[in-house]
Amino acid sequence: DQLEMIRQANATYEVPKESKAYAEGDGVTLDVTVYGSDNRRVEDLCMENAFLRDPRHELPAEVVAELVGKKAGETFTCAVKRPGRSEKQPSQEQVYRVKIRDVKERVVPVLDDEFAKDVGDFATLEDLRRRIRDDLRAQIEQRKRTQAIGRLFDKIIEANPFQAPRTIVAAQQYRT
């Protein structure tokens, strides 16, 4: 549903009234230090004071699993085994040291007239709904026109076979 997608896209993250443990769907601010199997920092993977809306997109699954249930101020380490890319590059272990700075709750806005005013030039939620319906109808009509034009071109080409110039065929081969 388009309206729900807009609503979810406008969610904010707020510090809860009471300290809480991280749970899926929350945002979290972290310091992450990663060490390779040689005990050197892996700078490309390290983060400081990084706010993550969805840690699953930024961290390995093992680290995210360890993060669940932890509160601000806690620190943990987690070993992650990375598969090797070839026989010459065997698998290696990386150690993630994670400090949780804060946990924020995801707050999805209420669907009301104020929400409609916040997302655009709409006086009411019904105006926003009407715009979404109109846009969806327009997209369906555009798709129907595009498909009809495609079928028309197919029939024209079918009724009028021709040999494509070699230069065009050659140019097309190099594009792909």
VMD Tcl script that draws the C-alpha trace (Angstrom):
set ca {
  {0.00 0.00 0.00}
  {1.47 3.35 -1.11}
  {0.21 5.24 1.92}
  {1.87 2.78 4.29}
  {5.14 3.03 2.36}
  {5.04 6.84 2.72}
  {4.25 6.47 6.42}
  {7.15 4.04 6.99}
  {9.52 6.27 5.01}
  {8.66 9.15 7.36}
  {9.44 7.24 10.55}
  {11.78 8.93 13.01}
  {14.07 7.58 15.72}
  {13.70 8.90 19.25}
  {15.45 8.25 22.54}
  {13.00 6.29 24.73}
  {11.96 7.65 28.13}
  {13.65 4.69 29.82}
  {16.84 2.95 28.72}
  {16.02 -0.07 26.62}
  {17.80 -2.98 25.04}
  {18.30 -3.04 21.27}
  {15.63 -4.96 19.36}
  {15.09 -5.42 15.65}
  {13.54 -2.27 14.20}
  {15.35 0.07 16.58}
  {18.09 2.45 15.52}
  {21.43 2.29 17.29}
  {24.55 4.46 17.58}
  {27.74 2.42 17.74}
  {31.49 2.51 17.81}
  {32.78 -0.50 15.86}
  {36.42 -1.55 15.70}
  {37.32 -4.54 13.53}
  {40.53 -6.52 13.77}
  {41.77 -8.94 11.11}
  {43.38 -12.33 11.72}
  {46.74 -10.51 11.95}
  {45.34 -8.38 14.86}
  {45.51 -5.19 12.77}
  {42.59 -2.79 12.54}
  {40.54 -3.16 9.36}
  {39.99 0.58 8.86}
  {37.40 0.20 6.07}
  {35.07 -1.63 8.47}
  {35.58 0.55 11.55}
  {32.94 3.15 12.52}
  {32.83 5.77 15.22}
  {29.62 7.29 16.57}
  {27.71 5.78 13.62}
  {23.91 5.82 13.73}
  {22.48 2.75 12.00}
  {18.78 2.64 11.15}
  {19.07 -1.03 10.29}
  {22.30 -2.68 11.42}
  {21.51 -5.74 9.25}
  {22.59 -3.66 6.23}
  {25.88 -2.57 7.78}
  {27.10 -5.41 9.99}
  {27.54 -9.18 9.68}
  {24.61 -11.30 10.89}
  {26.69 -12.66 13.80}
  {27.32 -9.15 15.13}
  {23.65 -8.13 14.75}
  {22.57 -11.29 16.60}
  {24.95 -10.41 19.45}
  {23.67 -6.79 19.47}
  {20.07 -7.84 20.20}
  {19.30 -7.39 23.89}
  {22.22 -5.06 24.62}
  {21.79 -1.58 26.13}
  {23.59 1.74 25.75}
  {26.97 1.67 27.47}
  {27.53 -2.05 26.90}
  {30.47 -3.38 24.90}
  {30.90 -6.80 23.29}
  {33.21 -8.64 20.96}
  {32.16 -11.04 18.26}
  {34.29 -13.25 16.01}
  {33.17 -13.46 12.39}
  {34.58 -16.04 9.99}
  {34.90 -14.67 6.45}
  {34.98 -17.24 3.64}
  {38.07 -17.26 1.45}
  {37.89 -15.92 -2.08}
  {40.21 -18.58 -3.48}
  {42.76 -21.20 -2.42}
  {45.37 -18.44 -2.27}
  {43.11 -16.35 -0.01}
  {41.83 -18.76 2.66}
  {39.02 -17.92 5.03}
  {39.90 -15.56 7.83}
  {38.49 -14.51 11.14}
  {37.69 -10.91 11.99}
  {36.95 -9.74 15.50}
  {34.35 -6.98 15.94}
  {34.54 -4.89 19.10}
  {31.27 -2.98 19.46}
  {30.35 -0.27 21.95}
  {26.68 0.75 22.06}
  {26.33 4.50 22.54}
  {22.54 4.68 22.42}
  {19.42 2.86 21.29}
  {16.56 4.74 19.66}
  {13.02 3.57 19.07}
  {11.54 3.78 15.59}
  {8.41 5.94 15.70}
  {6.04 5.69 12.75}
  {3.78 8.74 12.32}
  {0.04 8.51 12.86}
  {-2.08 8.64 9.70}
  {-4.00 11.87 10.13}
  {-4.42 15.30 8.56}
  {-1.20 16.55 10.21}
  {0.73 13.71 8.58}
  {-0.73 14.65 5.18}
  {0.34 18.28 5.68}
  {3.85 17.17 6.69}
  {4.44 15.04 3.59}
  {3.20 17.51 1.02}
  {0.79 20.20 -0.03}
  {-2.31 18.43 1.29}
  {-4.98 19.88 3.54}
  {-6.30 16.51 4.71}
  {-5.43 12.84 4.74}
  {-8.23 12.29 2.23}
  {-6.49 14.72 -0.18}
  {-3.31 12.65 0.12}
  {-5.24 9.42 -0.48}
  {-6.94 10.97 -3.52}
  {-3.54 12.01 -4.96}
  {-2.15 8.50 -4.44}
  {-5.19 6.97 -6.18}
  {-4.88 9.41 -9.08}
  {-1.13 8.73 -9.42}
  {-1.70 4.97 -9.39}
  {-4.40 5.27 -12.06}
  {-2.08 7.42 -14.18}
  {0.71 4.83 -13.82}
  {-1.66 2.04 -14.90}
  {-2.79 4.06 -17.92}
  {0.83 4.84 -18.86}
  {1.74 1.16 -18.58}
  {-1.24 0.23 -20.81}
  {-0.18 2.83 -23.42}
  {3.41 1.61 -23.38}
  {2.30 -1.99 -23.81}
  {-0.07 -1.05 -26.65}
  {2.71 0.85 -28.44}
  {5.02 -2.14 -27.99}
  {2.42 -4.48 -29.51}
  {1.89 -2.03 -32.37}
  {5.63 -1.91 -33.11}
  {5.79 -5.72 -33.00}
  {2.99 -5.95 -35.60}
  {4.63 -3.31 -37.82}
  {7.97 -5.14 -37.70}
  {6.26 -8.49 -38.30}
  {4.43 -7.10 -41.36}
  {7.54 -5.33 -42.72}
  {10.63 -7.49 -42.27}
  {13.94 -5.78 -43.00}
  {17.66 -6.39 -42.60}
  {19.30 -4.19 -39.95}
  {22.39 -2.32 -41.20}
  {25.65 -4.05 -40.17}
  {26.97 -0.89 -38.54}
  {23.99 -0.76 -36.16}
  {24.30 -4.47 -35.36}
  {28.04 -4.06 -34.69}
  {27.50 -1.01 -32.51}
  {24.85 -2.87 -30.50}
  {27.23 -5.82 -29.93}
  {29.80 -3.52 -28.35}
  {27.25 -1.91 -26.00}
  {26.40 -5.16 -24.27}
}
mol new
graphics top color blue
foreach p $ca { graphics top sphere $p radius 0.5 }
foreach p [lrange $ca 0 end-1] q [lrange $ca 1 end] { graphics top cylinder $p $q radius 0.2 }
display resetview
